[in-house]
Amino acid sequence: MAPSFNDGDSLFNFVVKEGNGVKGLVDMGLTEVPGRYIQPPHHRINNQQVAGSLENVSIDLSELDGPNHDQVVRSIVHASETLGFFQVVNHGVPLELLESLKVAAHKFFGQPAVKKAVYLKGVSPSPLVKYGTSFVPENEKALEWKDYISMMYTNDVDAREFWPNDLKEVALEYIKTSSEMVQKLLQTLIGNLGVTLDDSRFNELTGLTLVNMNFYPPCPNPDLTVGVGRHSDAGMLTVLLQDGIGGLYVKKGDQSAADSTGDNEVWIEIPPAHGALVINIGDSLQILSNGRYISAEHRVRTTDIESRVSVPIFNTPLPEAKIGPFAEVVARDGVARYKEVIYEEYTKSYLEKSLDGKKSLVFASII
Ligand SMILES: O=C(O)CCC(=O)C(=O)O
């Protein structure tokens, strides 16, 4: 029997407060999404806006250490300056681990709600772990069709003590095996700007790691909903494992030129590629590079066929880090396009709003 929620509060309580999530709704045999999940037209993913998919070429990171070094650097820089997204292979993360991560995510979200609800905000045994649904449900008119668990990395001991049992070893291994790639990519991108950072400043800019697992259950009305709304990531660089279902779209072209209807936007799909990881630039690196690298707006569609999982690692500055355009780049550009902000304040402003494209960057913009 399809559930009926008499008012918005009962739906909100069921999904958000009691921790049943979207998965709980779907398990009840829902045949139509509740009104609270219906996106305004300009936030829906319209097939006419989709202009194809990223060329199915992944950058081979093993070549960074070989004779093709310069060419690989050019590919990384070009992708970061144009789309802000690219895919990599031979990244150092074992392929079996990628499979185990997807299996672990399905297993975690497949559990009864009571097992997941112990990690809800306010009751979770540690602020390092948070289970939830949508982005900031309290602030959103339309909710995202997504449940997630977020695990902040401080050290192995905390991770082993607080992260969910079935996730901790795979998630730790994912962070460990991807960290060399992350360091190399960031060093390459920062070095390409003519900037040299000492270890302490590099750590300040890149020292916080968060691993999320996203779960998108099948949705009866994919045309009306989104899995993740249009947004850019706040940090430096995101590493994303997606499964084979597809549905991740990136906005192409002038990121600030969107009109309010979204009619003139062009989105391209980042196609699932077996064994590859998706890399994208975050707002902090866009600010530090004075706008040279693009923190691309992206979003995820829903599907009525199967559940989708994705596992991003967000590599971000430390909360107290100062984020402003590098002096060397400003000297060359002759103008600073952003002001200096404290990363913690930036994220506070980011989290206060519902996801809405690149509006998060306004906080650091020079008016
Ligand atoms: O699921 C995806 O492919 C992307 C997820 C995402 O954009 C996010 O978690 O911020």
The ligand as an ORCA input file, in Angstrom:
! r2SCAN-3c Opt
* xyz 0 1
  O      26.669     11.308     -6.978
  C      27.384     11.975     -7.720
  O      27.741     11.564     -8.819
  C      27.848     13.346     -7.318
  C      27.626     13.650     -5.863
  C      27.895     15.068     -5.514
  O      27.933     15.957     -6.347
  C      28.112     15.415     -4.100
  O      28.018     14.536     -3.220
  O      28.410     16.620     -3.838
*
